[in-house]
Amino acid sequence: MTPSSLISCEIFAPAAAHRSVLAEIAKACANDVGQPITIKRCQLQASRTRPQEPTVTLYLPAALAATQNQIWCLACRLACFCPSARVSVLILAVDAFSPATETTVEILQSA
């Protein structure tokens, strides 16, 4: 499996015990849908402006998001099994955009 096809998961929660439980749930859900996952646990810092609920964020390449339904099943399972957490999916599509060429710039300038 190439690094661009890996799914990573960040878990933010105020308590270490809560982060551990969420990580175990994420790992089990990923196994259930057959997707390898890398999990990073982060402490949620107290703040008046930032919500204090736990947050689970999946980061995945655009190629996986577009071609594999299991990814969306994983996100839905996490939301169902972690109702007190905010679950989100971020699609990393940087590789889908190539740098502008001189031809592209010329066409845009002449328009």
C-alpha positions in Angstrom: 0.0 0.0 0.0 1.4 3.4 -1.0 1.5 6.3 1.5 -1.0 8.2 -0.7 -3.6 5.5 -0.2 -3.4 5.5 3.6 -6.1 6.9 5.8 -5.1 8.8 8.9 -7.3 9.6 11.8 -6.8 12.4 14.4 -8.6 12.1 17.6 -8.9 15.2 19.9 -10.4 14.7 23.4 -9.7 16.4 26.7 -9.1 13.1 28.6 -6.6 10.4 27.8 -9.1 7.7 28.6 -11.6 9.2 26.2 -8.9 9.4 23.4 -8.0 5.7 24.0 -11.6 4.6 23.8 -12.2 6.6 20.6 -9.0 5.2 19.1 -10.1 1.6 19.8 -13.5 2.3 18.3 -11.8 3.8 15.2 -9.5 0.9 14.9 -12.4 -1.6 15.2 -14.5 0.3 12.6 -11.6 0.4 10.2 -11.1 -3.3 10.6 -14.8 -4.0 10.1 -14.8 -2.2 6.7 -11.4 -3.6 5.7 -9.5 -0.3 5.6 -6.0 0.2 7.2 -5.8 3.3 9.3 -3.2 5.3 11.2 -4.5 6.9 14.4 -3.0 10.0 16.1 -4.3 10.9 19.6 -4.2 14.6 20.5 -5.1 16.4 23.7 -7.9 18.9 23.3 -6.8 22.2 24.8 -9.3 24.1 27.0 -10.6 27.2 25.2 -13.7 29.4 25.4 -13.9 29.7 21.6 -13.2 26.0 20.7 -15.9 23.3 21.3 -15.0 20.9 24.0 -16.6 17.8 22.5 -14.2 15.1 21.2 -13.4 15.3 17.5 -12.5 12.5 15.2 -11.2 13.6 11.8 -10.4 11.2 8.9 -7.9 12.4 6.3 -7.9 10.5 3.0 -6.6 10.9 -0.5 -9.1 12.0 -3.2 -8.5 8.7 -5.1 -9.9 6.7 -2.1 -12.8 9.1 -1.6 -13.9 8.8 -5.2 -13.5 5.0 -5.6 -14.1 3.2 -2.3 -17.5 3.2 -0.6 -15.9 1.6 2.5 -14.4 5.0 3.3 -17.9 6.5 3.7 -19.0 3.4 5.6 -16.1 4.0 8.0 -17.1 7.6 8.6 -20.8 6.6 9.2 -19.8 3.8 11.6 -17.6 6.2 13.6 -20.5 8.7 13.8 -22.9 6.0 15.0 -20.5 4.4 17.6 -19.2 7.8 18.8 -22.4 9.9 19.2 -20.7 12.4 21.6 -17.9 13.1 19.1 -17.8 15.3 16.1 -16.8 13.2 13.1 -15.5 14.8 10.0 -13.8 13.7 6.8 -11.1 15.8 5.0 -10.2 14.8 1.5 -6.6 15.6 0.5 -6.7 16.5 -3.1 -3.5 18.4 -3.5 -2.1 15.8 -5.9 -5.1 16.3 -8.2 -3.9 19.8 -9.1 -0.9 20.3 -11.3 1.1 23.6 -11.3 0.0 26.1 -13.8 1.9 26.1 -17.0 2.8 29.1 -19.1 0.2 28.1 -21.7 -2.5 28.1 -19.0 -1.4 31.6 -17.8 -1.3 32.9 -21.4 -4.8 31.7 -22.0 -6.1 33.2 -18.8 -4.4 36.6 -19.6 -5.8 36.8 -23.1 -9.4 36.1 -21.9 
